[in-house]
């Protein structure tokens, strides 16, 4: 196992380390979070707690490939990467590197973490390490135009001859809460939605004893998480089901990250009770002045009372009262989000291919897999598209 900490050199020498074992990853918690808070990428999805929980539960055959950069022993950059196995379904003949947190966890704003004031040297060191190690980088759910990952891509392209491309993949609606009280925020909403929120809140308090409870102990967290999973699945059962809690690995991830979030004071897990009965749940994290709305569910028996809308309203009200600067509804352009939010951020995918033969063949293979998949969907529909891609790969 590599040592967790590099001995401080006598000068400001840059030291790059590749970390490939879980035990060393585990020792980085304090340094990792201190660096994150000193970076421009600071968000809950890049905390050590979030990404370590993802690694423990959702890494699915990937190999850990963290890159750390130190100057004079002080941590100045982390590239939180894992190696994804080669993929026949995408005709990708070699492994690729991607961010920890990618995929089923629903993480947003993934990025390279770099200490402010050290961007140039930190990213150059990461670029050199990547150029020596890997042929393909697939970086998803990166904040568009403002990320350290985009700067890294530019350096790899200009200085080291890599092929880089970026494409918009999603959008995150959000609410600026700074300066708002609950009444002033309500006043900022469209008149129809404002009236509906106020009417639903008023009617609910007339019909029921309404309690909006936040999990603040470990016992409450466990109970609230079980209720969230149940309410979410019941809410989606009439619409064909949801994959959010479909596997034991996903449920273990939510358990791990919510437990850590509670310990750190970030977890916001609410239960709306009507006459004592759980009617709705909302799961989020308040970190760095931002409330990130992550997951929700409600009992369809209370659909006529719009308990989902009421729970969202009460969560926003709570965030305002706690002094949050922002309420982020995270990725997805569902119409209901725009009833609450009037601002958006784009997310992008950055793909990078080294100038070596493997890198360029991988670029062509990935492009071909997308063409085959589109053709398959056009001709056969979504159900057979993946099978066509796999068959094409196996025939090589």
Secondary structure, 3 states (H helix, E strand, C coil): CCCCCCCCCCCCCEEEEEECCHHHHHHCHHHHHHHHHCECCCCHHHCHHHHHHHHHHHCCCCEECEEEEEECCEEEEEECEEEECCEHHHCECCCEEEECCCCCCCCCCCCCEEECCCHHHHHHHHHHHHHHHCCEEEEEEEECCCCHHHHHHHHHHHHHCCEEEEEEEEEEEEEECCCCCHHHHHHHCCHHHHHHHHHHHHHHHHHCCEEEEECCCHHHHHHHHHHHHHHHHHHHHCCCCCCCCCCHHHHHHHHHHHHHHHHHCCEEEEEEEECCEEEEEEEEEEECCEEEEEEEEECHHHHHHCHHHHHHHHHHHHHHHCCCCEEEEEECCCHHHHHHCCEEEEEEEEEEECCCHHHHHHHHHHHHHHHHHHHHHHHHCHHHHHHHHHHHHHCC
